[in-house]
């Protein structure tokens, strides 16, 4: 065969050329393009091609595919505008004689059958349409074929019979045929289960004889399929690819297609003939090499398609034949049972094998290793050595894989492999590195890896994945960089590990570089890579990029992808988008997992979004995740953060054997709702049930004591943390103790504690201390705390505001003005107070002055009515709360229109009496509002829950759950 050379370059299209088709009867070529045109090129006598016609003004979008009829007189063109045009050559001019419409989306491929009587089209609506050519060049749709679960990429008629093949993004090839009732149906699907492709199938093509078809896929394979038995006397017969060639294989093919297991089956007849030919000395009969190879190939076919019934059937027939079965066939039987997941059958066959070789031993070790049956794998390995069989590199590799959770045994096998001379073998070294990595022995894994004389992409990937999974993110990224420098092949697995490591380190620049490499290699559409990229951008709070990656590969996204995006929205405080993404997930028919629900429920907890949280609870029940410990704990936490501690406790008691995080969720609810005694009781019950507390447990416990004024109890638990429970106190625990003293007004004890601390208090500690100074009117200590807080958080205005209120209370107006000037010079603004309440499916936000509402007049009227009523009940405005130089009536008016009072008035007039009123506020509730709402709850006879930036207040019948201690 000579070399190919360019004859001519045809130019003229104004955009990408998508498809080409040779006329079967003349030297004419058709080309279709993104410029919405089709060009017809004819070969001149000199051999060059001339554009004879431009077919335009019919399609409005890219023309994706074109196909000539067998007669060469008609051309069909398929377009992204969801139509197919049919053109006829009339005296050298091409005229559009029909436009086929019906697809809901882009038409991607068109094909004529061998007789020119049928046209098939396919597209992005997952369907295949068959059109029949009628007299007068009219076309009628005779069948719409449904079956593919994703876009259909290409269709192709068999070159001699009316059998249609379609390939799709769902990784399958479907074969369609017409039955006796003129109905078209799918007669066979070629997918991963039938030894087909494992990724998108892009194209198919037949040879001239029509007995072979090839297909190519994203899984980097080209598969050859045998189609020589498309028709039999009974109609269409399934086909399983090219099994083998030769007379013996013809008999086996008959067995595949027709044997029903009876004595009349063709395989039994073949074996019976052989038995009769040697009935004088049946024990001396041996299978010929051709028969042995054919049977082995058949077993491989069954094994690849996991057809256990066929393997057992053939095994039975071989046993009934009474002919001697070689080790070669027995090993194939053994491997077939292993690959089909029937280790019990494999074990029985192995035990009865008259002879075993290294393949037999290794197959059994591998079988047990795959099922993580270490004891069985070790027993077979030991038995092999006991009978004098020396293990090879593959036997070592298999037994090492079984030891991925028992590092002690793995080290022994490592020593034996080195002693046997297999320590430097690639397959042994790769599995040793992987074993040490999975056992968290990263140093040992690294040493084995570095000592390997040769490293392939599998060993590199295992090492980088091990680094990433065990928190050695920097080493994972350095390993990936070395891999690039050494020119090792990069695949989707190592890309995913590198992206995950970048995400964990929040190494944005490195992650962007890996993303660029991903795009260059064309791996961005791999599901695992897409998931990792979405997760990375979400963790670095770049939700715009995360959404862009998600949108570009949304066809391949799964529940993991959606969950990563949802989690990103939750972490970036975009709860609305998180919920919208969840709705989209369910509309696409995907089933959310436990991580999806726990992330969304956590978001509802952080926003005290009871309405949405309750709806998610219903979804949890619907999808049967109630028994999941993580989801149930998240629900316990959510109801606690929404103020419904009763519901929270009820859900907790439904959890079977609750773990530490479930106890922490319950304790957190009690603490934030001021139920310190219940938090202490929960902790004691937790200890009695032998659940070990952690650092979060003690944060919740001390905080609960703080909110309930249980100073001595809180100090006792703090002092026992390390000595009794082995939990070292962190800065957060020390700050909780400062808060414990501060809320109780014990400023001197707080001073002593701060002076004995091993480090400086954090912002939370100083803020709690400053708040207590304000309550106590201790200006000297307040100035010290404010100075510390301003140094730690210079951009935070809270220190200035609290110190200003202390000066105002002392009527030191000059100092107040000085602080306000300092804030103005530093471009600091006091955080305005807002309160909000959920009514129906809408959140209503109120401010002291700057707010608008369609019912504003009615709300003010209701509020005035409530204020008058509680004044009759003894309410007296706390005018000292207003730290400005103004008269008493002005101060009272300002107090009346605090945002939480407005929110309560609106909720009382809008929510039914049976529904709890839950008000949320971004600042700490003031003394005046606290006193007023206690009486409002009594006046309207309802429970009112206020969640401020510190805790919950449950108001009912003139009392608050905090007992006026907050």
Secondary structure, 3 states (H helix, E strand, C coil): CCCCCCCCCCCCCCCCEEEEEECCCCCEEEEEECCCCEEEEEECCCCCEEEEEEECCCCCCCEEEEEECCCCCEEEEEECCCEEEEEEEECCEEEEEEEEECCCCCEEEEEECCCCCEEEEEECCCEEEEEEEECCCEEEEEEEEECCCCCEEEEEECCCCCEEEEEECCCCEEEEEECCCCCEEEEEEECHHHCCCCCCEEEEEECCCCCEEEEEECCCCEEEEECCCCEECCEECCCCCCCCCCHHHHHHHHHHHHCCCCCCCHHHHHHHHHHHHCCCCHHHCECCHHHHHHHHHHHHHHHHCCCHHHHHHHHHHHHHCCCECCHHHHHHHHHHHHHCCCHHHHHHHHHCCCCCCHHHHHHHHHHHHHCCCHHHHHHHHHHHHHCCCCCCHHHHHHHHHHCCCCHHHHHHHHHHHHHCCCCCCHHHHHHHHHHHHHCCCHHHHHHHHHHCCCCCHHHHHHHHHHHHHCCCHHHHHHHHHHHHHCCCCCCHHHHHHHHHHHHHHCCHHHHHHHHHHHHHHCCCCCHHHHHHHHHHHHHCCCHHHHHHHHHHCHHHCCHHHHHHHHHHHHHCCCHHHHHHHHHHHHHCCCCCCHHHHHHHHHHHHHCCCHHHHHHHHHHHHHCCCCCCHHHHHHHHHHHHHCCCHHHHHHHHCCCCCCCHHHHHHHHHHHHHCCCHHHHHHHHHHHHHCCCCCCHHHHHHHHHHHHHHCCHHHHHHHHHHHHHHHCCCCCHHHHHHHHHHHHHCCCHHHHHHHHHHCCCCCCHHHHHHHHHHHHHHCCHHHHHHHHHHHHHHCCCCCHHHHHHHHHHHHCCCHHHHHHHHHHHHHCCCCCCCCEEEEEECCEEEEEECCCCCCCCHHHHHHHHHHHHHHHHHCCCCCCHHHCCCCCCHHHHHHHHHCCHHHHHHHHHHHHCCCCCCEEEEECCCCCHHHHHHHHHHHHHHCCCEEEECCCCEEEEECCEECCCCCC
